[in-house]
Amino acid sequence: MGIIPEGKADNLEGQTDNLRLSIKEFIRCIYLLPDVLFHEKMDDWTPRDVTAHLIGWNLYTVEGCHQIRKGETPFYFIDPGEDFSKVNAALVRKYDSQDKNRLIDQIKTSAEKLKQFTLDLDRSVWEADYGVTYKGEPVTIKNSIDMLIYDYDTHRKKIEQWAENANNLDG
């Protein structure tokens, strides 16, 4: 999470579809990634760490959206560290499996909980302003989910590019 991007979906259903697709494409990327690369550092993180981070953010997004609806600042904004480093480090520790298939199962399970949350949302709350801000900008359910979609897409693209470069060096 970071700066909240502008979303591409005009409605809740479109956003839910975008989220589902982003998660599906990320899982496919991880599934196809050779095991040796899954545990290799790309920069500060391995693809395993990125997967663990996203498992947690699926669930954090649901919890944070419930807090937003109460007019509360989501807990992950309280002391996130630079670029959410403290929050992300805790997630990498929490989802500590080294087994790619187990992590894929966990991301699917957490994504299903997030999907159910979005399906249960009333359209009237999707973009509602509950008075919660972050860095001076309003925080809504819509832009919280947009941020997660952005995170999935950004991480997937980075992993794909990194893996392609690693394969080119080997071949």
MOSULHU-V10416 format. One line per field, one symbol per residue. phi: phi as a letter, one per 20 degrees, with the letter a starting at -180 (. if undefined). psi: psi as a letter, one per 30 degrees, with the letter a starting at -180 (. if undefined). burial: I if it has 16 or more other ideal C-beta (glycine too) atoms within 10 Angstrom, else O. A space follows every 50 residues. Layout:
phi: ???
psi: ???
burial: ???
This chain:
phi: .affeffdeebffffffffgfffgffffgfgefggffgdefebecegfff fggfgffgfffffffffgfemdfggfefbfmflmffffffffffeegeeg ffffffffffffffgfgffefegfegdfeenecblndfdcfgfffgffgg fgffffffffffffffffffe
psi: lbkjlklfkfleeeeeeeeeeeeeeeeeeeefkkeeffgkkecflleeee eeeeeefeeeeeeeeeeeffgkkkeffeiflkhheeeeeeeeeeigkfje eeeeeeeeeeeeeeeeeeefkkfffegkjggklkhfkkkleefeeeeeee eeeeeeeeeeeeeeeeeeee.
burial: IOOIOOIOIOOIOOIIOIIOOIIOOIIOIIOOIOOOIIOOOIOOIIIIII IIIIIIIIIIIIOIIOIIOOOOIIOIIOOIOOOIOOIIOIIIOOIOOOOI OOIIOIIOOIIOOIIOIIOOIOOOOIOOOIOIOIOOOOIIIIIIIIIIII IIIOIIOIIOOIIOOIOOOOO
